């Protein structure tokens, strides 16, 4: 059975691209797919049994930009010269077979990709959501068949070499596109036939085109609405974005009821949000100050209890000293009680009437008559 090299083109799923950090490095992951079970391309059938025996070999293979060629001939992407030509810091991983199809992820190291123009172009296409094709490079033996109407060969002993990234390549579907080189076990190069095939995925191509068109129309339609929304907001805030223009063509463009309702709803939502700004700020301040206010309230309560105890003690002292009666003492402020308490000498009772001198050492101003 002759051995051939087959390049199978498919369309990558750029809608499901994701970004991750690995070992501190930024990577972009692009999901893709390749051989469906029992597919027939260029008169060659790829049986599910052959695919299931070999698909795991795609794991950790290079994902070069295009199929590397030397002197007009295809070479293995694992060949040192092939790596130098097509490597952009991308490889294949997470290879699995689900629902009769081989799926795999392309991991692209952003830093390495940015070292070459090709790598930059790939990252730019992915970022823009442009269609990115992939092409699986495999080797297979062709077994001739004579009793089948839809194919002439069956692919046997499939060996996957790589899964390339294609930009600006349509992917030929004829078997006479070129000749490739294969390094055999003895390190010798031998020429083999190369067959370029494409998995017919018209539905996915149409879906991508329709999605792109819908996004473009939506963006164009919403641009006018957002401009009007911006003008309404600025006017509400008393800000003039630009000087009045005599050209009213843009402003006079008709707006549908649906567009006007959408605009009104957005303005209403914005207005409600702005109306709650004061409340939101007040709640935030209250929440932030609550620990301080609680602590202050506790200190005030403790001080009041201390002052009340001192007041009661001074009332008792003042009453016992006959300075004030109990009712008057209780109604007297604390600071006054403190001043009165200082004038009270221990062991002596102060007279209720300050003018009353009591018993003094002064002699009386008169003498009692002596008795006979």
Secondary structure, DSSP 8 states (H G I E B T S, - for coil): --EEEEEEEEE-EEEEEEEEEETTEEEEEEEEEEEETTEEETTEEE-HHHHHHHGGGGTT-B--BS--EETTEE--TTSHHHHHHH-SSEEEEEEEEETTEEEEEEEEEHHHHTTSHHHHHHHHHHHHT---EEEEEEEEEEEE-SS-SS-SEEEEEEEEEEEEEESS-----SS-SEEEEEE-TTS-EEEEEEEEEE---HHHHHHHHHHHHHHHHHHHHHHHHHHHHHHHHHHHTT---S---S--TTTTS---HHHHHHHHHHHHHHHHHHHTHHHHHHHHHHHHHHHHHHHHHHHHHHHHHHHHHHHHHHHHHHHHTTSS-HHHHHTS-HHHHHHHHHH--TT----SSTT---S-SS--SS------
